[in-house]
């Protein structure tokens, strides 16, 4: 029986704890949705017309667990927080129906999409991709995943505070695209697979963080997320 020989040691599989169990959710890919709350679109100077969801990606190892320190990234002086509902995909598929997309959501979590806002503004002005602004190390903090068997539907307030001061406070019902619609749209662009995460967009109130800041995030009914910038 042959064994595979690697030129370098293969990287570990990133994973997120599952609330109420010793299990972990392995992360395959991270998809993110932009401009999914009308008030946030307006604060960023965008058009709130309901068009197709805008997707971008982050590397799987960009996740940072609840309670860990988040290093302030290089090459920016304007790092912004964006609290989001995260979907954990448990069933794969392509071009999913409403029923298939609904069934594909295995669980929910609270996450933060960090953005190098200055690099994003520069990329936008030149019509360039957002990779340097979005897909960097430690850019996707995430709390423990709550299975749908425990919480069938994510609903209620989504909020973020920095050093105890509330900055983002909205309701998941304010999303332009629902979780099911987001999964359907993503499955038309990629073959979704178990282990994929989808960050579903952020409400208004995004702002900069600094080294030493304590960030706390919550969505009603889900495990909270907190971390310190270092």
Steps between C-alpha positions, in 0.01 A plus 500: 500500500651831388503814712514858377826683552472879530778741411405708805277421794131546404325781689250413773130521421350820648194428715242668721357355824137389501308630801381238747727221377861396460465506122666748268384629162778468237536807278542446126445846353373839617259694280389851595213721385535874463228767516225291661354764735351810339615739774859377467484535121391861548772577754758370250353717224347213301173435319242307704329349195445124553742348251691171507704442818864607478739223607865495597708239682743457785746215566374230736783565744391865541267390782581600858315327788301669773719634779824507298703812432475645149822649364466840334592438135783657306464751216200688644420788731122466464382154607119473524281250686191348333286268717313233303281192519701202374342197334666158543429281198437132569373377161663564165342583169491719193215717366296421810124530528339683791450169681857380440650833606293502818608144582867582429529735799636282781547773759558865585771710662599858576793622294697812415619589152802725547573745219810703425280795402779712358613216273141434397446865407817496293394178323153639428643820353715297260242231420722234660403188703446527875731215601755710689217680681306190602696173469781545751618308806265499803234693304208272595445461876212262577313375806394143567249358253146431619338208310159552342378211709533739796401825325294428185499863387742785568299810590517808718761763577854504366739732682864592562666714764855627541628561852140483624365762256234377260588556134286261297144411600248373247264211435558201276167577335670807349704281265429564131570134415385225737733213598316262267523743208871550567565124491303471176696784340836361613414155365453649154861622506674213683429143600442543872637225720469395865742711701439824311424815700304796366527840670173671412580873515504770765259772621582868535743633758830364369801689633868470573661298778838552664751284683377435854129523411264239647238394243178321605242365255165327541197371312190399696503128579854430376833463678665843542839605360757715674868574440768762558702677235876472556 
